[in-house]
Amino acid sequence: RLSSVAFILKVVFFIFISTFSVLSSTNENQEYRITVLATNISNYGGIGEWSFAALYESNEESLLFDTGFDKNTVLHNAQLLKKDLSKVEKVVLSHFHSDHTGGLLQLRKTYKQINPKALSKVYVAKGFFEQRYLGNGEMVGPGDYADAKEFLNAAKSEGIEFIIVDSALEVAPNLFATGPVERVVEKFNGPQGIFIKDERSGKYTLDIIHDDQSLGYKTNQGWVMMSGCGHSGVINTGKKLQKIENLPIYGMIGGFHLWQSDDETLNFTANWLKNNGLTKFMGGHCTGIQAAITMSEIIGIEKNNLSHTAVGSVLTKGFKILRSSVE
């Protein structure tokens, strides 16, 4: 009997250890190292510009968020940082603006020669391909294209498939594209002067960028929110992630369009983030250095957890910020 009990205990222990090892391995495989590939500032041969792009790397796959402004910026910076984008098959675009979509076609053309699937699956929020106009009737579109349909056709000719995200979607393990974000608190945080034309009535309405989406990285600390510009509003985006799963907003990376915000807006936004657990703040692109400092002081973010990101800035799998030397 004792030998039988001992045998059973050994089997149970073996199953427990095996299960624990698998779970540990799975968790490790679903953790990401995040490297900024395009934003306003850079050094050591990198290209800094008014744009954004970042690379997510796990043990299993890589994903690119946004593609910079100039067609060669992300390509150049990735090569400088020794990042092999031929392994990247999925791209999430935050919205249609050229400073986030400009590099897509060049990246696809370059890396499909190495991997036919490279940068071939692109997630955009509903409304991305709506045609925009300036007040004088001039068309405005993604990338280098004024005509959104021409951009779409050029991308398709390169073998790119677009997935329209209408509601929150898990695009990779623990990575969620929000799709369009409901304007519950903030109504619109972005540039004026761009319009959408109603094809039936011919009337123009202000474009409030309904196709703006963010990427949520679900971690054991809470959500790490990445935005290209956050035109939907920081609080609205945080609430959208918390609808997916009610977790703290642990970290923020990218552009949040706060550089022109008044003190009242910064105070209101900072207090919401403080109450919802913000600990790591890597605000680059259109966030604004002074805006980030002001908010961090209100929230009480420690110096080692604050970064105005530059090309090459990193958030490690262990949530440590590695700064570029120009920060």
Salt bridges, closest charged atoms under 4 A:
GLU57 OE1 - LYS83 NZ 2.77
GLU61 OE1 - LYS90 NZ 3.55
ASP66 OD2 - HIS100 ND1 2.78
ASP99 OD2 - HIS100 NE2 3.40
ASP99 OD2 - HIS285 NE2 3.29
GLU158 OE1 - LYS112 NZ 2.72
GLU182 OE1 - LYS240 NZ 3.82
ASP207 OD2 - ARG132 NE 3.07
ASP211 OD1 - ARG132 NH2 2.59
GLU245 OE1 - LYS218 NZ 3.03
